[in-house]
Amino acid sequence: MNSPLEEIFGFKCCYGVLTYDQNLEIHLENTSNRAVVVPSYVDMKGDYGTLRIDNLMPAGDLCIEPFDVRAFYCYMEDETWSATRELVFYDTAGKEHRAQVGEGTRK
């Protein structure tokens, strides 16, 4: 949370929207021996129920090769992130990938 993404995203997209307002970086690690394709959305579960975030960057499907790490970025309110307990990503094969969010993962 709150990583310096302006330095990473030092560009404007084709619509002229600045991307430096992204404050959450989510790393996804593929621990399997096959490539996994993950669409650019995540379900966040917490005290508020379930909230789908569907504006992750980069947009579209993200292919993660075996044993590789890739990242998604988005803007997140501090209050929402603080109340989040679990992230659920889905791959294009229909499988859920869950990750617990706790104090040790909130950087």
Biopython code that builds the backbone (N, CA, C, O; Angstrom):
import numpy as np
from Bio.PDB.StructureBuilder import StructureBuilder

atoms = [
    (1, "MET", "N", (0.841, -1.185, 0.000)),
    (1, "MET", "CA", (0.000, 0.000, 0.000)),
    (1, "MET", "C", (0.882, 1.243, 0.000)),
    (1, "MET", "O", (1.882, 1.299, 0.716)),
    (2, "ASN", "N", (0.520, 2.218, -0.787)),
    (2, "ASN", "CA", (1.194, 3.510, -0.865)),
    (2, "ASN", "C", (2.640, 3.409, -1.347)),
    (2, "ASN", "O", (3.510, 4.128, -0.855)),
    (3, "SER", "N", (2.902, 2.514, -2.315)),
    (3, "SER", "CA", (4.232, 2.447, -2.903)),
    (3, "SER", "C", (4.386, 3.593, -3.909)),
    (3, "SER", "O", (3.383, 4.120, -4.389)),
    (4, "PRO", "N", (5.619, 3.988, -4.237)),
    (4, "PRO", "CA", (5.841, 5.145, -5.114)),
    (4, "PRO", "C", (5.626, 4.798, -6.587)),
    (4, "PRO", "O", (6.593, 4.677, -7.340)),
    (5, "LEU", "N", (4.379, 4.637, -7.001)),
    (5, "LEU", "CA", (4.096, 4.164, -8.350)),
    (5, "LEU", "C", (4.251, 5.223, -9.413)),
    (5, "LEU", "O", (4.306, 4.890, -10.597)),
    (6, "GLU", "N", (4.323, 6.488, -9.037)),
    (6, "GLU", "CA", (4.512, 7.522, -10.046)),
    (6, "GLU", "C", (5.811, 7.282, -10.793)),
    (6, "GLU", "O", (5.898, 7.543, -11.993)),
    (7, "GLU", "N", (6.820, 6.787, -10.090)),
    (7, "GLU", "CA", (8.095, 6.498, -10.736)),
    (7, "GLU", "C", (7.980, 5.293, -11.657)),
    (7, "GLU", "O", (8.634, 5.240, -12.699)),
    (8, "ILE", "N", (7.142, 4.313, -11.274)),
    (8, "ILE", "CA", (6.960, 3.120, -12.097)),
    (8, "ILE", "C", (6.106, 3.447, -13.313)),
    (8, "ILE", "O", (6.437, 3.064, -14.435)),
    (9, "PHE", "N", (5.010, 4.153, -13.083)),
    (9, "PHE", "CA", (4.091, 4.521, -14.162)),
    (9, "PHE", "C", (4.338, 5.951, -14.594)),
    (9, "PHE", "O", (3.465, 6.803, -14.431)),
    (10, "GLY", "N", (5.487, 6.226, -15.131)),
    (10, "GLY", "CA", (5.823, 7.579, -15.555)),
    (10, "GLY", "C", (5.339, 7.836, -16.965)),
    (10, "GLY", "O", (6.119, 8.210, -17.841)),
    (11, "PHE", "N", (4.053, 7.635, -17.182)),
    (11, "PHE", "CA", (3.496, 7.837, -18.506)),
    (11, "PHE", "C", (2.011, 8.176, -18.398)),
    (11, "PHE", "O", (1.417, 8.065, -17.325)),
    (12, "LYS", "N", (1.424, 8.586, -19.507)),
    (12, "LYS", "CA", (-0.015, 8.774, -19.598)),
    (12, "LYS", "C", (-0.569, 7.692, -20.513)),
    (12, "LYS", "O", (0.077, 7.297, -21.484)),
    (13, "CYS", "N", (-1.756, 7.222, -20.202)),
    (13, "CYS", "CA", (-2.358, 6.241, -21.096)),
    (13, "CYS", "C", (-2.933, 6.966, -22.307)),
    (13, "CYS", "O", (-2.911, 8.196, -22.355)),
    (14, "CYS", "N", (-3.438, 6.238, -23.268)),
    (14, "CYS", "CA", (-3.893, 6.844, -24.520)),
    (14, "CYS", "C", (-5.086, 7.776, -24.338)),
    (14, "CYS", "O", (-5.381, 8.561, -25.239)),
    (15, "TYR", "N", (-5.776, 7.716, -23.213)),
    (15, "TYR", "CA", (-6.900, 8.600, -22.944)),
    (15, "TYR", "C", (-6.481, 9.837, -22.170)),
    (15, "TYR", "O", (-7.323, 10.673, -21.844)),
    (16, "GLY", "N", (-5.206, 9.969, -21.873)),
    (16, "GLY", "CA", (-4.714, 11.150, -21.177)),
    (16, "GLY", "C", (-4.920, 11.107, -19.669)),
    (16, "GLY", "O", (-4.771, 12.134, -19.007)),
    (17, "VAL", "N", (-5.257, 9.956, -19.108)),
    (17, "VAL", "CA", (-5.467, 9.832, -17.668)),
    (17, "VAL", "C", (-4.128, 9.540, -17.005)),
    (17, "VAL", "O", (-3.434, 8.599, -17.389)),
    (18, "LEU", "N", (-3.770, 10.330, -16.028)),
    (18, "LEU", "CA", (-2.526, 10.064, -15.308)),
    (18, "LEU", "C", (-2.682, 8.815, -14.456)),
    (18, "LEU", "O", (-3.763, 8.551, -13.930)),
    (19, "THR", "N", (-1.608, 8.044, -14.317)),
    (19, "THR", "CA", (-1.689, 6.800, -13.566)),
    (19, "THR", "C", (-0.961, 6.871, -12.226)),
    (19, "THR", "O", (-0.814, 5.845, -11.561)),
    (20, "TYR", "N", (-0.508, 8.036, -11.816)),
    (20, "TYR", "CA", (0.255, 8.105, -10.577)),
    (20, "TYR", "C", (-0.609, 8.025, -9.332)),
    (20, "TYR", "O", (-0.069, 8.005, -8.227)),
    (21, "ASP", "N", (-1.934, 7.980, -9.464)),
    (21, "ASP", "CA", (-2.787, 7.901, -8.296)),
    (21, "ASP", "C", (-2.945, 6.472, -7.772)),
    (21, "ASP", "O", (-3.695, 6.250, -6.821)),
    (22, "GLN", "N", (-2.263, 5.510, -8.367)),
    (22, "GLN", "CA", (-2.323, 4.126, -7.911)),
    (22, "GLN", "C", (-1.538, 4.005, -6.607)),
    (22, "GLN", "O", (-0.372, 4.396, -6.546)),
    (23, "ASN", "N", (-2.177, 3.459, -5.551)),
    (23, "ASN", "CA", (-1.494, 3.384, -4.266)),
    (23, "ASN", "C", (-1.413, 1.970, -3.691)),
    (23, "ASN", "O", (-0.887, 1.780, -2.594)),
    (24, "LEU", "N", (-1.929, 0.976, -4.419)),
    (24, "LEU", "CA", (-1.881, -0.397, -3.936)),
    (24, "LEU", "C", (-1.232, -1.275, -4.991)),
    (24, "LEU", "O", (-1.647, -1.276, -6.150)),
    (25, "GLU", "N", (-0.222, -2.017, -4.591)),
    (25, "GLU", "CA", (0.481, -2.956, -5.460)),
    (25, "GLU", "C", (0.241, -4.349, -4.906)),
    (25, "GLU", "O", (0.538, -4.617, -3.742)),
    (26, "ILE", "N", (-0.299, -5.242, -5.739)),
    (26, "ILE", "CA", (-0.602, -6.614, -5.331)),
    (26, "ILE", "C", (0.274, -7.550, -6.144)),
    (26, "ILE", "O", (0.171, -7.585, -7.370)),
    (27, "HIS", "N", (1.133, -8.308, -5.481)),
    (27, "HIS", "CA", (2.008, -9.265, -6.159)),
    (27, "HIS", "C", (1.319, -10.619, -6.215)),
    (27, "HIS", "O", (0.783, -11.105, -5.220)),
    (28, "LEU", "N", (1.346, -11.216, -7.400)),
    (28, "LEU", "CA", (0.815, -12.558, -7.600)),
    (28, "LEU", "C", (1.972, -13.466, -7.989)),
    (28, "LEU", "O", (2.696, -13.183, -8.944)),
    (29, "GLU", "N", (2.145, -14.556, -7.251)),
    (29, "GLU", "CA", (3.212, -15.511, -7.541)),
    (29, "GLU", "C", (2.593, -16.815, -8.008)),
    (29, "GLU", "O", (1.724, -17.373, -7.338)),
    (30, "ASN", "N", (3.037, -17.299, -9.150)),
    (30, "ASN", "CA", (2.571, -18.569, -9.680)),
    (30, "ASN", "C", (3.483, -19.665, -9.144)),
    (30, "ASN", "O", (4.640, -19.769, -9.551)),
    (31, "THR", "N", (2.965, -20.478, -8.233)),
    (31, "THR", "CA", (3.766, -21.541, -7.625)),
    (31, "THR", "C", (3.555, -22.886, -8.319)),
    (31, "THR", "O", (4.056, -23.912, -7.860)),
    (32, "SER", "N", (2.814, -22.877, -9.423)),
    (32, "SER", "CA", (2.577, -24.132, -10.142)),
    (32, "SER", "C", (3.581, -24.279, -11.290)),
    (32, "SER", "O", (4.388, -23.385, -11.546)),
    (33, "ASN", "N", (3.514, -25.413, -11.967)),
    (33, "ASN", "CA", (4.423, -25.647, -13.084)),
    (33, "ASN", "C", (3.756, -25.391, -14.435)),
    (33, "ASN", "O", (4.241, -25.868, -15.461)),
    (34, "ARG", "N", (2.648, -24.644, -14.447)),
    (34, "ARG", "CA", (1.981, -24.258, -15.694)),
    (34, "ARG", "C", (1.638, -22.772, -15.634)),
    (34, "ARG", "O", (1.450, -22.209, -14.555)),
    (35, "ALA", "N", (1.563, -22.161, -16.782)),
    (35, "ALA", "CA", (1.195, -20.747, -16.842)),
    (35, "ALA", "C", (-0.253, -20.570, -16.387)),
    (35, "ALA", "O", (-1.101, -21.430, -16.625)),
    (36, "VAL", "N", (-0.519, -19.444, -15.730)),
    (36, "VAL", "CA", (-1.859, -19.109, -15.259)),
    (36, "VAL", "C", (-2.213, -17.743, -15.831)),
    (36, "VAL", "O", (-1.396, -16.822, -15.809)),
    (37, "VAL", "N", (-3.435, -17.616, -16.342)),
    (37, "VAL", "CA", (-3.904, -16.341, -16.882)),
    (37, "VAL", "C", (-4.968, -15.791, -15.939)),
    (37, "VAL", "O", (-5.983, -16.438, -15.679)),
    (38, "VAL", "N", (-4.715, -14.579, -15.429)),
    (38, "VAL", "CA", (-5.575, -13.961, -14.424)),
    (38, "VAL", "C", (-6.165, -12.665, -14.986)),
    (38, "VAL", "O", (-5.417, -11.768, -15.375)),
    (39, "PRO", "N", (-7.508, -12.557, -15.035)),
    (39, "PRO", "CA", (-8.133, -11.300, -15.464)),
    (39, "PRO", "C", (-7.881, -10.181, -14.443)),
    (39, "PRO", "O", (-7.543, -10.447, -13.289)),
    (40, "SER", "N", (-8.049, -8.948, -14.876)),
    (40, "SER", "CA", (-7.690, -7.785, -14.060)),
    (40, "SER", "C", (-8.811, -7.344, -13.120)),
    (40, "SER", "O", (-9.246, -6.193, -13.149)),
    (41, "TYR", "N", (-9.270, -8.282, -12.286)),
    (41, "TYR", "CA", (-10.196, -7.935, -11.212)),
    (41, "TYR", "C", (-9.934, -8.840, -10.022)),
    (41, "TYR", "O", (-9.344, -9.912, -10.159)),
    (42, "VAL", "N", (-10.380, -8.395, -8.849)),
    (42, "VAL", "CA", (-10.200, -9.153, -7.617)),
    (42, "VAL", "C", (-11.425, -8.924, -6.739)),
    (42, "VAL", "O", (-11.987, -7.829, -6.719)),
    (43, "ASP", "N", (-11.833, -9.957, -6.016)),
    (43, "ASP", "CA", (-12.865, -9.801, -5.001)),
    (43, "ASP", "C", (-12.172, -9.622, -3.663)),
    (43, "ASP", "O", (-11.344, -10.439, -3.260)),
    (44, "MET", "N", (-12.523, -8.540, -2.982)),
    (44, "MET", "CA", (-11.983, -8.268, -1.652)),
    (44, "MET", "C", (-13.071, -8.596, -0.647)),
    (44, "MET", "O", (-14.223, -8.193, -0.807)),
    (45, "LYS", "N", (-12.699, -9.327, 0.385)),
    (45, "LYS", "CA", (-13.654, -9.714, 1.412)),
    (45, "LYS", "C", (-13.189, -9.158, 2.747)),
    (45, "LYS", "O", (-12.007, -9.208, 3.088)),
    (46, "GLY", "N", (-14.145, -8.630, 3.489)),
    (46, "GLY", "CA", (-13.786, -8.060, 4.781)),
    (46, "GLY", "C", (-15.006, -7.693, 5.588)),
    (46, "GLY", "O", (-16.099, -8.213, 5.366)),
    (47, "ASP", "N", (-14.806, -6.793, 6.528)),
    (47, "ASP", "CA", (-15.870, -6.358, 7.420)),
    (47, "ASP", "C", (-17.051, -5.783, 6.639)),
    (47, "ASP", "O", (-18.172, -5.773, 7.149)),
    (48, "TYR", "N", (-16.831, -5.318, 5.448)),
    (48, "TYR", "CA", (-17.835, -4.676, 4.605)),
    (48, "TYR", "C", (-18.580, -5.670, 3.721)),
    (48, "TYR", "O", (-19.506, -5.271, 3.015)),
    (49, "GLY", "N", (-18.211, -6.949, 3.734)),
    (49, "GLY", "CA", (-18.783, -7.950, 2.832)),
    (49, "GLY", "C", (-17.813, -8.251, 1.713)),
    (49, "GLY", "O", (-16.616, -8.407, 1.955)),
    (50, "THR", "N", (-18.312, -8.336, 0.486)),
    (50, "THR", "CA", (-17.474, -8.598, -0.686)),
    (50, "THR", "C", (-17.541, -7.400, -1.617)),
    (50, "THR", "O", (-18.617, -6.884, -1.917)),
    (51, "LEU", "N", (-16.377, -6.971, -2.066)),
    (51, "LEU", "CA", (-16.267, -5.826, -2.960)),
    (51, "LEU", "C", (-15.419, -6.245, -4.152)),
    (51, "LEU", "O", (-14.274, -6.666, -3.980)),
    (52, "ARG", "N", (-15.965, -6.135, -5.351)),
    (52, "ARG", "CA", (-15.188, -6.453, -6.552)),
    (52, "ARG", "C", (-14.481, -5.194, -7.036)),
    (52, "ARG", "O", (-15.108, -4.155, -7.245)),
    (53, "ILE", "N", (-13.155, -5.303, -7.212)),
    (53, "ILE", "CA", (-12.338, -4.228, -7.771)),
    (53, "ILE", "C", (-12.013, -4.653, -9.202)),
    (53, "ILE", "O", (-11.289, -5.626, -9.414)),
    (54, "ASP", "N", (-12.548, -3.925, -10.178)),
    (54, "ASP", "CA", (-12.372, -4.349, -11.567)),
    (54, "ASP", "C", (-11.604, -3.329, -12.399)),
    (54, "ASP", "O", (-11.699, -3.316, -13.626)),
    (55, "ASN", "N", (-10.844, -2.473, -11.719)),
    (55, "ASN", "CA", (-10.042, -1.478, -12.443)),
    (55, "ASN", "C", (-8.553, -1.659, -12.169)),
    (55, "ASN", "O", (-7.811, -0.682, -12.072)),
    (56, "LEU", "N", (-8.121, -2.913, -12.045)),
    (56, "LEU", "CA", (-6.705, -3.179, -11.811)),
    (56, "LEU", "C", (-5.902, -2.873, -13.063)),
    (56, "LEU", "O", (-6.366, -3.053, -14.188)),
    (57, "MET", "N", (-4.670, -2.398, -12.829)),
    (57, "MET", "CA", (-3.737, -2.149, -13.928)),
    (57, "MET", "C", (-2.619, -3.177, -13.842)),
    (57, "MET", "O", (-2.181, -3.462, -12.727)),
    (58, "PRO", "N", (-2.138, -3.738, -14.897)),
    (58, "PRO", "CA", (-2.579, -3.507, -16.260)),
    (58, "PRO", "C", (-3.946, -4.148, -16.501)),
    (58, "PRO", "O", (-4.271, -5.181, -15.915)),
    (59, "ALA", "N", (-4.732, -3.527, -17.365)),
    (59, "ALA", "CA", (-6.056, -4.029, -17.691)),
    (59, "ALA", "C", (-5.945, -5.256, -18.592)),
    (59, "ALA", "O", (-4.973, -5.423, -19.328)),
    (60, "GLY", "N", (-6.957, -6.100, -18.517)),
    (60, "GLY", "CA", (-6.977, -7.302, -19.356)),
    (60, "GLY", "C", (-6.397, -8.499, -18.635)),
    (60, "GLY", "O", (-6.193, -8.474, -17.421)),
    (61, "ASP", "N", (-6.139, -9.529, -19.386)),
    (61, "ASP", "CA", (-5.610, -10.766, -18.811)),
    (61, "ASP", "C", (-4.105, -10.655, -18.596)),
    (61, "ASP", "O", (-3.375, -10.143, -19.445)),
    (62, "LEU", "N", (-3.660, -11.141, -17.451)),
    (62, "LEU", "CA", (-2.242, -11.137, -17.097)),
    (62, "LEU", "C", (-1.761, -12.581, -17.057)),
    (62, "LEU", "O", (-2.232, -13.372, -16.240)),
    (63, "CYS", "N", (-0.827, -12.928, -17.932)),
    (63, "CYS", "CA", (-0.272, -14.285, -17.963)),
    (63, "CYS", "C", (0.911, -14.345, -17.006)),
    (63, "CYS", "O", (1.855, -13.561, -17.108)),
    (64, "ILE", "N", (0.841, -15.292, -16.074)),
    (64, "ILE", "CA", (1.917, -15.467, -15.099)),
    (64, "ILE", "C", (2.558, -16.825, -15.365)),
    (64, "ILE", "O", (1.929, -17.868, -15.182)),
    (65, "GLU", "N", (3.789, -16.800, -15.789)),
    (65, "GLU", "CA", (4.518, -18.029, -16.098)),
    (65, "GLU", "C", (4.841, -18.782, -14.806)),
    (65, "GLU", "O", (4.816, -18.195, -13.724)),
    (66, "PRO", "N", (5.147, -20.083, -14.914)),
    (66, "PRO", "CA", (5.476, -20.867, -13.722)),
    (66, "PRO", "C", (6.599, -20.222, -12.898)),
    (66, "PRO", "O", (7.634, -19.832, -13.439)),
    (67, "PHE", "N", (6.384, -20.120, -11.621)),
    (67, "PHE", "CA", (7.337, -19.612, -10.640)),
    (67, "PHE", "C", (7.709, -18.146, -10.857)),
    (67, "PHE", "O", (8.742, -17.687, -10.372)),
    (68, "ASP", "N", (6.864, -17.412, -11.589)),
    (68, "ASP", "CA", (7.091, -15.993, -11.837)),
    (68, "ASP", "C", (6.200, -15.165, -10.908)),
    (68, "ASP", "O", (5.215, -15.668, -10.367)),
    (69, "VAL", "N", (6.551, -13.914, -10.735)),
    (69, "VAL", "CA", (5.773, -12.971, -9.930)),
    (69, "VAL", "C", (5.394, -11.802, -10.829)),
    (69, "VAL", "O", (6.249, -11.240, -11.513)),
    (70, "ARG", "N", (4.132, -11.438, -10.829)),
    (70, "ARG", "CA", (3.628, -10.286, -11.567)),
    (70, "ARG", "C", (2.836, -9.427, -10.594)),
    (70, "ARG", "O", (2.523, -9.867, -9.488)),
    (71, "ALA", "N", (2.515, -8.215, -10.994)),
    (71, "ALA", "CA", (1.819, -7.299, -10.090)),
    (71, "ALA", "C", (0.642, -6.633, -10.772)),
    (71, "ALA", "O", (0.667, -6.361, -11.973)),
    (72, "PHE", "N", (-0.391, -6.376, -9.982)),
    (72, "PHE", "CA", (-1.510, -5.533, -10.354)),
    (72, "PHE", "C", (-1.442, -4.292, -9.482)),
    (72, "PHE", "O", (-0.908, -4.334, -8.374)),
    (73, "TYR", "N", (-1.983, -3.186, -9.982)),
    (73, "TYR", "CA", (-1.995, -1.916, -9.265)),
    (73, "TYR", "C", (-3.389, -1.315, -9.325)),
    (73, "TYR", "O", (-4.116, -1.500, -10.301)),
    (74, "CYS", "N", (-3.757, -0.590, -8.269)),
    (74, "CYS", "CA", (-5.032, 0.131, -8.271)),
    (74, "CYS", "C", (-4.991, 1.205, -7.187)),
    (74, "CYS", "O", (-4.055, 1.281, -6.391)),
    (75, "TYR", "N", (-6.029, 2.024, -7.182)),
    (75, "TYR", "CA", (-6.199, 2.987, -6.098)),
    (75, "TYR", "C", (-7.114, 2.357, -5.065)),
    (75, "TYR", "O", (-8.133, 1.764, -5.420)),
    (76, "MET", "N", (-6.768, 2.475, -3.796)),
    (76, "MET", "CA", (-7.560, 1.883, -2.722)),
    (76, "MET", "C", (-7.650, 2.856, -1.560)),
    (76, "MET", "O", (-6.648, 3.434, -1.138)),
    (77, "GLU", "N", (-8.853, 3.030, -1.051)),
    (77, "GLU", "CA", (-9.053, 3.832, 0.160)),
    (77, "GLU", "C", (-8.422, 3.115, 1.345)),
    (77, "GLU", "O", (-8.554, 1.898, 1.477)),
    (78, "ASP", "N", (-7.740, 3.858, 2.205)),
    (78, "ASP", "CA", (-7.093, 3.259, 3.381)),
    (78, "ASP", "C", (-8.086, 2.505, 4.260)),
    (78, "ASP", "O", (-7.763, 1.438, 4.782)),
    (79, "GLU", "N", (-9.289, 3.047, 4.428)),
    (79, "GLU", "CA", (-10.293, 2.415, 5.286)),
    (79, "GLU", "C", (-10.727, 1.064, 4.727)),
    (79, "GLU", "O", (-10.914, 0.105, 5.477)),
    (80, "THR", "N", (-10.886, 0.994, 3.410)),
    (80, "THR", "CA", (-11.284, -0.272, 2.784)),
    (80, "THR", "C", (-10.174, -1.296, 2.920)),
    (80, "THR", "O", (-10.432, -2.446, 3.277)),
    (81, "TRP", "N", (-8.940, -0.894, 2.639)),
    (81, "TRP", "CA", (-7.816, -1.824, 2.743)),
    (81, "TRP", "C", (-7.637, -2.312, 4.174)),
    (81, "TRP", "O", (-7.343, -3.488, 4.388)),
    (82, "SER", "N", (-7.804, -1.447, 5.141)),
    (82, "SER", "CA", (-7.658, -1.830, 6.552)),
    (82, "SER", "C", (-8.704, -2.861, 6.969)),
    (82, "SER", "O", (-8.448, -3.687, 7.845)),
    (83, "ALA", "N", (-9.882, -2.815, 6.346)),
    (83, "ALA", "CA", (-10.963, -3.730, 6.702)),
    (83, "ALA", "C", (-10.950, -5.016, 5.874)),
    (83, "ALA", "O", (-11.780, -5.897, 6.097)),
    (84, "THR", "N", (-10.027, -5.135, 4.928)),
    (84, "THR", "CA", (-9.969, -6.304, 4.052)),
    (84, "THR", "C", (-9.267, -7.457, 4.751)),
    (84, "THR", "O", (-8.221, -7.277, 5.376)),
    (85, "ARG", "N", (-9.857, -8.649, 4.638)),
    (85, "ARG", "CA", (-9.306, -9.846, 5.279)),
    (85, "ARG", "C", (-8.850, -10.899, 4.272)),
    (85, "ARG", "O", (-8.031, -11.760, 4.594)),
    (86, "GLU", "N", (-9.389, -10.829, 3.037)),
    (86, "GLU", "CA", (-9.059, -11.851, 2.044)),
    (86, "GLU", "C", (-9.180, -11.265, 0.641)),
    (86, "GLU", "O", (-10.057, -10.445, 0.371)),
    (87, "LEU", "N", (-8.280, -11.700, -0.251)),
    (87, "LEU", "CA", (-8.337, -11.367, -1.668)),
    (87, "LEU", "C", (-8.623, -12.659, -2.428)),
    (87, "LEU", "O", (-8.062, -13.709, -2.117)),
    (88, "VAL", "N", (-9.503, -12.571, -3.428)),
    (88, "VAL", "CA", (-9.804, -13.738, -4.251)),
    (88, "VAL", "C", (-9.615, -13.351, -5.711)),
    (88, "VAL", "O", (-10.358, -12.531, -6.251)),
    (89, "PHE", "N", (-8.612, -13.951, -6.340)),
    (89, "PHE", "CA", (-8.387, -13.802, -7.773)),
    (89, "PHE", "C", (-8.920, -15.052, -8.455)),
    (89, "PHE", "O", (-9.065, -16.101, -7.827)),
    (90, "TYR", "N", (-9.208, -14.935, -9.731)),
    (90, "TYR", "CA", (-9.727, -16.046, -10.526)),
    (90, "TYR", "C", (-8.853, -16.182, -11.763)),
    (90, "TYR", "O", (-8.378, -15.188, -12.311)),
    (91, "ASP", "N", (-8.645, -17.423, -12.201)),
    (91, "ASP", "CA", (-7.929, -17.583, -13.456)),
    (91, "ASP", "C", (-8.938, -17.889, -14.564)),
    (91, "ASP", "O", (-10.112, -18.137, -14.289)),
    (92, "THR", "N", (-8.483, -17.870, -15.795)),
    (92, "THR", "CA", (-9.393, -18.064, -16.921)),
    (92, "THR", "C", (-9.897, -19.500, -17.028)),
    (92, "THR", "O", (-10.795, -19.780, -17.821)),
    (93, "ALA", "N", (-9.331, -20.411, -16.241)),
    (93, "ALA", "CA", (-9.824, -21.787, -16.180)),
    (93, "ALA", "C", (-10.936, -21.929, -15.140)),
    (93, "ALA", "O", (-11.484, -23.017, -14.964)),
    (94, "GLY", "N", (-11.272, -20.835, -14.451)),
    (94, "GLY", "CA", (-12.359, -20.856, -13.476)),
    (94, "GLY", "C", (-11.945, -21.193, -12.055)),
    (94, "GLY", "O", (-12.806, -21.352, -11.189)),
    (95, "LYS", "N", (-10.666, -21.303, -11.793)),
    (95, "LYS", "CA", (-10.189, -21.640, -10.454)),
    (95, "LYS", "C", (-10.011, -20.384, -9.610)),
    (95, "LYS", "O", (-9.549, -19.356, -10.105)),
    (96, "GLU", "N", (-10.380, -20.473, -8.333)),
    (96, "GLU", "CA", (-10.184, -19.374, -7.380)),
    (96, "GLU", "C", (-8.801, -19.469, -6.750)),
    (96, "GLU", "O", (-8.295, -20.561, -6.491)),
    (97, "HIS", "N", (-8.200, -18.313, -6.511)),
    (97, "HIS", "CA", (-6.911, -18.235, -5.822)),
    (97, "HIS", "C", (-7.086, -17.246, -4.676)),
    (97, "HIS", "O", (-7.235, -16.045, -4.902)),
    (98, "ARG", "N", (-7.068, -17.754, -3.448)),
    (98, "ARG", "CA", (-7.354, -16.947, -2.263)),
    (98, "ARG", "C", (-6.075, -16.625, -1.498)),
    (98, "ARG", "O", (-5.141, -17.425, -1.432)),
    (99, "ALA", "N", (-6.067, -15.431, -0.928)),
    (99, "ALA", "CA", (-4.937, -15.016, -0.094)),
    (99, "ALA", "C", (-5.481, -14.254, 1.102)),
    (99, "ALA", "O", (-6.278, -13.328, 0.954)),
    (100, "GLN", "N", (-5.049, -14.649, 2.272)),
    (100, "GLN", "CA", (-5.424, -13.937, 3.488)),
    (100, "GLN", "C", (-4.652, -12.637, 3.571)),
    (100, "GLN", "O", (-3.477, -12.580, 3.207)),
    (101, "VAL", "N", (-5.302, -11.605, 4.045)),
    (101, "VAL", "CA", (-4.657, -10.302, 4.228)),
    (101, "VAL", "C", (-4.627, -10.039, 5.716)),
    (101, "VAL", "O", (-5.664, -10.015, 6.379)),
    (102, "GLY", "N", (-3.428, -9.841, 6.233)),
    (102, "GLY", "CA", (-3.275, -9.583, 7.658)),
    (102, "GLY", "C", (-2.230, -8.517, 7.883)),
    (102, "GLY", "O", (-1.714, -7.929, 6.933)),
    (103, "GLU", "N", (-1.924, -8.274, 9.118)),
    (103, "GLU", "CA", (-0.983, -7.226, 9.461)),
    (103, "GLU", "C", (0.377, -7.424, 8.793)),
    (103, "GLU", "O", (1.029, -6.444, 8.433)),
    (104, "GLY", "N", (0.816, -8.663, 8.622)),
    (104, "GLY", "CA", (2.105, -8.928, 8.002)),
    (104, "GLY", "C", (2.142, -8.658, 6.510)),
    (104, "GLY", "O", (3.217, -8.532, 5.924)),
    (105, "THR", "N", (0.957, -8.569, 5.885)),
    (105, "THR", "CA", (0.895, -8.324, 4.435)),
    (105, "THR", "C", (0.553, -6.889, 4.098)),
    (105, "THR", "O", (0.501, -6.545, 2.918)),
    (106, "ARG", "N", (0.322, -6.053, 5.063)),
    (106, "ARG", "CA", (-0.074, -4.653, 4.832)),
    (106, "ARG", "C", (1.149, -3.762, 4.884)),
    (106, "ARG", "O", (1.490, -3.227, 5.939)),
    (107, "LYS", "N", (1.810, -3.601, 3.749)),
    (107, "LYS", "CA", (3.021, -2.777, 3.681)),
    (107, "LYS", "C", (2.722, -1.474, 3.007)),
    (107, "LYS", "O", (3.614, -0.640, 2.852)),
]
sb = StructureBuilder()
sb.init_structure("model")
sb.init_model(0)
sb.init_chain("A")
sb.init_seg("    ")
for serial, (resi, resn, name, xyz) in enumerate(atoms, 1):
    if name == "N":
        sb.init_residue(resn, " ", resi, " ")
    sb.init_atom(name, np.array(xyz, "f"), 0.0, 1.0, " ", f" {name:<3s}", serial, name[0])
structure = sb.get_structure()
